[in-house]
Amino acid sequence: MGKWDIIKSDVSLDEIIGIPNEIKKRKVLSLYSSALINISLNKDIVAHAKELLKLNIAPFDALHLACAEYGEADIFLTTDKKLINMSKKAKLKTKVLNPAVWLMEVL
């Protein structure tokens, strides 16, 4: 439809709160607050994250991906090369891409 929605989650907020640089934290919180769709943790998300942990995906990353899948996100953007590579093994419905790669695809 030519429209993108940003999805936020409890997991994202926890991670943002931990950003030590206050200026960076404010900028990220500004983007976070623009998201209209919120994914709250639940037992299904936690169960999916536990499955992702078995693929050596880091705990926070597993929770992020499980939230994205639960929210039926088309794309999960990250600059974490290891996470991008690991997600290919997970056979996710949600594509995991570097933002620059994704922009080149959509533009």
trRosetta pair geometry for C-beta under 8 A, 3 or more apart (Angstrom, degrees):
i j d omega theta_ij theta_ji phi_ij phi_ji
5 35 7.5 87 169 -147 76 72
5 36 6.4 -76 -154 48 108 102
5 37 5.7 63 151 -3 127 123
6 31 7.2 -131 -167 167 166 85
6 34 6.2 56 46 97 141 91
6 35 4.0 -101 103 -98 98 89
6 36 7.6 104 60 15 74 66
6 37 7.5 -180 93 39 44 92
7 35 6.1 101 -145 -160 7 127
7 37 4.6 -43 -113 88 75 114
7 38 7.7 158 -166 -93 67 21
7 39 6.2 35 172 -17 111 110
7 67 7.6 175 134 139 121 99
7 68 6.8 133 81 -116 140 65
7 71 4.8 121 -156 140 152 158
7 73 5.4 -112 16 -82 147 116
8 12 5.3 -116 -158 63 72 143
8 13 6.9 64 171 -47 111 92
8 32 5.4 92 -114 -162 133 78
8 35 3.8 141 -23 81 105 153
8 37 7.0 152 25 85 66 58
8 38 5.3 -25 76 -108 91 70
8 39 7.2 -171 96 21 40 76
9 12 4.8 106 54 2 75 98
9 13 7.2 -139 97 -2 45 85
9 38 6.8 142 -97 -165 36 60
9 39 4.1 -25 -103 66 95 97
9 40 7.5 -179 -152 -75 70 22
9 41 7.5 89 177 -54 102 71
9 63 8.0 -178 124 146 142 92
9 64 7.2 165 53 -125 143 56
9 67 4.0 14 -105 -177 161 155
9 68 8.0 -91 -33 -53 141 58
9 71 7.4 -124 -74 -33 109 138
10 13 5.8 -57 -153 37 33 111
10 14 6.5 37 151 -21 66 104
10 38 7.9 76 -43 179 67 98
10 39 7.3 -104 3 98 77 65
10 40 5.6 65 -31 -135 119 52
10 41 4.9 -76 53 -18 141 95
10 67 7.8 -162 39 -105 73 142
11 14 5.8 -53 -152 33 32 113
11 15 6.6 26 153 -15 64 107
11 41 6.9 107 -45 -69 88 106
11 60 6.7 151 -175 -157 111 74
11 63 4.4 174 -115 130 148 118
11 64 5.6 -151 116 -77 140 61
11 67 5.6 -150 22 -26 128 148
12 15 5.8 -62 -152 39 32 108
12 16 6.1 31 153 -21 68 108
12 32 6.4 176 133 -125 121 116
12 64 7.0 90 -69 -115 78 94
12 67 7.7 -134 -24 93 94 161
13 16 5.6 -53 -143 36 32 112
13 17 6.3 38 157 -24 65 104
13 32 6.8 124 -90 -176 73 145
14 17 5.9 -54 -152 30 28 113
14 18 6.9 23 152 -16 59 108
15 18 5.8 -62 -159 35 35 112
15 19 7.7 55 145 -43 62 85
15 60 6.3 103 -84 -165 121 134
16 19 5.8 -28 -166 -8 45 113
16 25 6.5 120 173 -147 79 78
16 28 5.2 -163 -134 119 109 124
16 29 6.0 132 164 -75 137 75
16 32 5.9 -32 -70 -52 167 156
17 25 7.7 64 -124 -149 23 121
19 24 5.5 -125 166 100 134 105
19 25 4.1 172 82 -85 119 90
19 28 6.3 119 -18 33 163 146
20 25 7.9 -166 66 -46 13 120
21 24 4.0 51 93 20 115 114
21 25 6.3 171 88 -19 57 86
22 25 5.4 -53 -142 36 31 116
22 26 6.4 34 158 -22 65 102
23 26 6.0 -53 -153 32 29 109
23 27 6.7 27 151 -16 62 106
24 27 5.7 -56 -151 36 34 112
24 28 6.3 28 155 -15 68 108
25 28 5.9 -59 -146 40 29 107
25 29 6.1 30 155 -20 65 109
26 29 5.7 -55 -143 39 29 112
26 30 6.4 38 153 -27 63 102
27 30 5.7 -51 -155 27 30 116
27 31 7.0 25 151 -11 62 101
28 31 5.8 -54 -154 38 37 108
28 32 6.1 41 147 -23 67 109
29 32 5.2 -52 -141 39 34 118
29 33 6.1 37 158 -24 67 103
30 33 6.0 -52 -147 32 26 109
30 34 7.1 29 150 -24 58 102
31 34 5.8 -55 -160 25 36 114
31 35 7.7 47 146 -32 61 92
32 35 6.1 -44 -170 7 41 114
35 38 7.0 114 118 -73 111 68
37 71 6.3 116 143 -158 127 126
39 45 7.3 130 160 -91 113 147
39 67 4.5 138 104 -166 144 97
39 68 7.9 -138 4 -67 166 29
39 70 5.8 120 -152 88 131 113
39 71 4.5 -89 -72 -60 129 118
41 45 5.5 -126 -144 73 58 138
41 46 6.6 61 -174 -51 100 95
41 63 7.6 -22 -106 -159 110 112
41 67 7.5 -58 -87 -88 64 107
42 45 5.3 97 52 10 66 102
42 46 7.2 -131 100 -3 33 93
42 70 7.7 155 43 -156 105 155
43 46 5.6 -55 -144 40 34 112
43 47 6.1 38 156 -23 67 106
44 47 5.7 -53 -146 35 29 112
44 48 6.4 27 155 -17 63 106
44 70 6.4 127 106 -112 111 121
45 48 5.8 -56 -149 37 31 109
45 49 6.2 33 152 -21 65 107
45 63 7.1 57 155 -149 106 70
45 66 4.6 120 -165 135 72 114
45 67 5.7 36 -145 -79 131 61
45 70 5.0 -44 -87 -41 95 153
46 49 5.6 -53 -146 36 31 114
46 50 6.5 37 152 -24 63 101
46 63 7.8 -1 -104 -112 55 90
46 66 7.4 125 -66 134 16 159
47 50 5.7 -50 -153 30 32 113
47 51 6.9 33 149 -18 62 100
48 51 5.6 -51 -157 32 38 113
48 52 6.6 36 147 -18 67 104
48 66 4.0 148 93 -132 110 108
48 69 6.3 -139 163 73 156 136
48 70 7.0 -174 28 -55 153 99
49 52 5.5 -55 -151 37 36 113
49 53 6.6 48 148 -30 65 98
49 59 7.5 55 168 -157 117 59
49 62 4.1 105 -160 136 80 100
49 63 4.7 19 -116 -82 144 55
49 65 7.4 137 -106 65 74 85
49 66 4.0 -80 -60 -18 80 151
50 53 5.5 -42 -152 22 36 119
50 54 7.4 45 149 -24 58 95
50 62 7.6 106 -52 156 19 141
51 54 5.9 -46 -167 19 39 115
51 55 7.8 28 142 -10 62 101
52 55 5.7 -57 -163 34 47 110
52 57 4.5 -44 157 52 96 136
52 61 7.8 -135 140 108 132 81
52 62 3.8 166 91 -136 121 97
52 65 5.8 145 -121 75 164 131
52 66 6.3 -134 -1 -55 137 99
52 90 5.9 13 -121 -124 87 137
53 56 7.7 52 -180 -76 41 14
53 57 6.3 -99 -93 61 33 78
53 59 6.5 22 -101 -93 112 63
53 62 5.1 -11 -59 -85 72 167
55 86 6.2 132 132 -178 107 98
55 89 5.6 168 -162 103 126 116
55 90 5.4 -167 52 -83 174 88
56 86 6.4 -125 86 -132 85 128
57 61 5.1 -123 172 98 94 114
57 62 4.6 127 105 -72 111 87
57 65 6.9 -36 165 16 155 145
57 83 6.9 74 -141 -128 95 76
57 86 5.1 152 -87 138 86 140
57 87 7.4 74 -102 -74 131 64
57 90 6.9 11 -41 -65 139 135
58 61 4.3 77 62 15 88 113
58 62 6.7 -156 87 -14 39 87
58 83 7.5 -63 24 -87 103 100
59 62 5.7 -55 -145 32 27 112
59 63 6.6 23 158 -14 62 104
60 63 5.7 -55 -152 38 34 111
60 64 6.3 38 150 -22 67 104
61 64 5.5 -50 -146 35 34 114
61 65 6.3 30 156 -15 66 106
61 80 7.2 -115 -107 96 130 162
61 83 5.1 -139 -149 -115 140 122
61 86 7.8 64 131 75 145 139
62 65 5.9 -56 -146 40 28 108
62 66 6.1 29 155 -19 64 109
63 66 5.7 -54 -141 38 30 111
63 67 6.3 32 157 -20 64 105
64 67 5.9 -59 -153 35 27 110
64 68 6.4 27 151 -19 64 107
64 76 7.1 121 140 -159 100 130
65 68 5.5 -52 -147 35 34 113
65 69 6.3 32 155 -17 66 105
65 76 6.3 16 -111 -126 69 175
65 87 6.6 -168 -116 -111 141 110
65 90 7.3 25 161 112 153 168
65 92 6.5 -94 -175 -107 115 150
65 94 7.0 -176 -157 68 76 131
65 96 7.2 -27 -111 -80 109 128
66 69 5.8 -53 -146 38 31 110
66 70 6.2 34 153 -21 64 108
67 70 5.6 -54 -144 37 30 112
67 71 6.1 20 158 -9 65 111
68 71 5.9 -64 -146 47 27 104
68 73 4.1 -64 -167 35 83 134
68 76 4.5 3 -144 -83 169 118
68 94 4.7 118 131 -167 112 175
69 72 7.4 30 -179 -78 34 34
69 73 7.2 -68 -65 35 26 87
69 92 6.1 -113 -85 -157 118 103
69 93 5.9 108 -135 46 92 101
69 94 5.2 -123 -82 -7 67 120
72 93 7.5 -43 -133 112 60 133
72 94 7.9 179 -164 -74 25 100
73 76 5.9 90 108 -64 137 77
73 94 4.9 40 81 -123 87 126
74 94 6.7 147 169 -132 10 71
74 95 6.6 -2 156 24 61 99
75 94 6.9 163 -97 -172 9 84
75 95 5.3 -26 -108 70 65 97
75 96 7.9 139 -163 -95 57 25
75 97 6.1 -42 -154 29 103 111
75 102 6.0 94 -163 -130 146 138
76 87 7.6 -159 68 -130 129 161
76 94 5.1 63 -20 146 107 123
76 95 7.0 -175 24 89 73 45
76 96 4.7 -24 70 -105 105 73
76 97 7.5 134 71 22 54 62
77 97 6.2 -32 -108 76 63 75
77 98 7.3 51 -156 -175 75 16
77 99 4.6 57 -167 -77 125 82
77 102 6.0 -78 -102 5 105 155
78 83 5.4 -38 112 84 155 135
78 84 6.4 -164 78 -58 106 87
78 96 6.4 -13 26 -171 113 95
78 97 7.8 138 36 79 67 29
78 98 7.0 -65 83 -99 50 48
78 99 7.9 154 26 -32 11 82
79 98 5.9 64 -112 -135 52 87
79 99 6.9 -36 -66 10 84 98
80 83 3.8 45 103 15 118 116
80 84 6.6 164 93 -17 63 82
81 84 5.6 -53 -149 34 34 114
81 85 6.3 29 156 -15 67 106
81 98 7.7 4 -88 -74 67 117
82 85 5.9 -59 -150 40 30 108
82 86 6.1 27 155 -17 67 111
83 86 5.7 -54 -138 41 31 109
83 87 6.1 37 159 -28 65 106
83 96 6.6 -119 134 171 89 142
84 87 6.0 -55 -150 28 25 113
84 88 7.4 33 150 -27 57 97
84 96 5.3 -168 -121 123 59 105
84 97 6.9 69 -126 -116 115 24
84 98 6.4 -21 -81 -45 151 81
85 88 6.0 -47 -164 17 36 114
85 89 7.8 30 146 -12 61 100
86 89 5.9 -55 -166 32 44 111
86 90 6.8 44 142 -25 70 107
87 90 5.2 -53 -152 30 44 118
87 92 5.7 -39 -175 6 94 131
87 96 3.8 39 87 26 167 150
88 96 7.7 -117 -49 53 62 112
92 95 7.5 174 92 -75 105 22
92 96 6.7 64 54 -23 144 104
97 101 5.0 -127 -178 83 107 115
97 102 4.4 125 106 -60 135 99
97 105 7.7 -52 -168 6 165 140
98 101 4.4 84 62 7 92 108
98 102 6.9 -165 85 -9 45 87
99 102 5.5 -57 -145 39 32 114
99 103 6.2 35 158 -22 67 104
100 103 5.8 -51 -147 34 30 111
100 104 6.6 31 154 -18 62 104
101 104 5.9 -56 -154 35 31 111
101 105 6.6 31 149 -20 64 106
102 105 5.6 -57 -153 34 34 113
102 106 6.3 13 159 -6 69 110
103 106 6.2 -64 -141 45 30 98
103 107 5.7 7 169 -1 70 116
104 107 6.5 -62 -127 48 22 95
